């Protein structure tokens, strides 16, 4: 489509010439492509880095002599194009930017709260580019992709819930049974169902969603959309950054350090150590963070070079890293040259040159995590002759508890169940969330002193056990604060189960104080509800093997949310028998369906197939809570 090209006055042309000459310091008549952003600034065009990069890529594609140099005439042509009608709206938006932060809300009609939130333009651009690449081949996202990083399309694209569901499955495969996602004839009701499914599933993989609901996503509230997407993306980026998934990380052990300590490090700490491992091999200075210490791109150049050298030896790769960019004195240009080298490893993701030079720690962390996932460049080694045949990952039960805790927003974030709970702080927060009053004046907070620090942690653990036993009436026979402090798995899991059970059934207590709801009450409700609608399935206990078919769960969902079950998706028993694959299929469908109708279920499909009575109880309790809520006038 043709559009009007803005004519430039003689005065404007002279201003452009002055701007060009300031950048063209050697009077060659040309500026380099990576000087274009500075040139735009001189010409009072304040474009974000990603827009400049788009212009450069378009220019290079049409550059007949391929010298990647821009003449004054070419610059004027680009300037005219940008000032034309097609870019008018972009310009108005761009000029209002304040250091990459966009503001919205205030007292305008857009903000029902009358408050103002800010969001990072850089994050929006990074996430859009990541999602565009990740979901490019997904047929059910074609109506949304590719999104334009230069407008607000990210915030409208989450409206139907499909993109969020797909991103959750990308980060944690098989979390959502995609048969449950509404993809056709999307009414507001069906879109809301997708969003409820996405939020409950995000919660199940450990994202904190307590401050948001389907209406927030439907409205595309930018700070909430970006906050949720960052959590979802981070789950995927960090999934393999632990020893049981990548035993090459053993190479990062320091002299005199135990394997247990290495396993207790957070993904962020492991990434920092991984970078420094390569920097030490390169014989250069190490870094302490992903903000201040990476601004000059030096660490990244050496990291990329070490990866390329490793892969040349291990896989006969032919990628060589051009280190000449280290000689570039302008840090933004240097960052651009570094990112061009990252692109050769297919890892130019999450950061622009400005994100590097400004030290955006969140996006730089994502850049490094993606680099590690694509090119770990470490191989498994034995420890001083000791064979580390296989390092055990967390069990399904441990993972469920960890995700549950993180979804409630405990601080600090729990990466490793036992060592992250050994100071009692997370347990105390959980007790408060299940309505057990905590006197925080009695609690010792970090940083703990080097000497006597463990005693402070032990005092917290003792206090947590006392509250659990005396106020919550938990069964804690043989469990003391020292068991939590030492990271005893058996004792910690026993306490966590009782905390999770109380949290799950709290909604069922008419008294509202968490009074224990007996298992029998939940069991009776399940069977009564099923029989009232003439369902044939009944369960004798939460260990009943019928549950392995998931049919009692699906029948129950059909009763409390009529019309939600697509029966052609459900595998039926033949003479009371169901094949293992059919059991798994039904279980995936049942769990996603429960989340879709609004039950915040943490149980996993395997819990149903294997009839894990603890998790089965929580699932039925969640459905009971949802059913009772719907039944209220």
Secondary structure, DSSP 4 states (H G I P E B T S, - for coil): ---PPPP--HHHHHHHHHHHHHH-TT--SEEEGGGHHHHHHHTT----HHHHHHHHHHHHHT-TT---EEEHHHHHHHHHHHHSGGGHHHHHHHHT-BTTEEEEETTSTT-TT--EEEEEHHHHHHHHHHHHHHTTT-GGGTTT-SPPTTSSHHHHHTTTSHHHHHHHHHHSTTSS-GGGS--SS--HHHHHHHHHHHHHHHHHTT---TT--HHHHHTT-HHHHHHHHHHHHHHHHHTT-STTT-GGGGGGPPTT--HHHHHTS-HHHHHHHHHHHHHHHTTS---S-SSGGGTTSHHHHHHHHHHHHHHHHHH-------GGGGG--SHHHHHHHHHHHHHHTT---S--HHHHHTT-HHHHHHHHHHHHHH--------BTTB---------HHHHHHHHHHHHTT-SS--SSTTGGGTTSHHHHHHHHHTT----GGG---SSPPTTTHHHHHHHHHHHHHHHHHHTS----TT--HHHHHTT-HHHHHHHHHHHHHHHHHGGG-TTSS-PPPPHHHHHHHHHHHHHHTT-----SSTT-GGGGG-HHHHHHHHHHTTT---GGGSPPPBTTB--HHHHHHHHHHHHHHHHHTT------HHHHHTT-HHHHHHHHHHHHHHHHHHH--
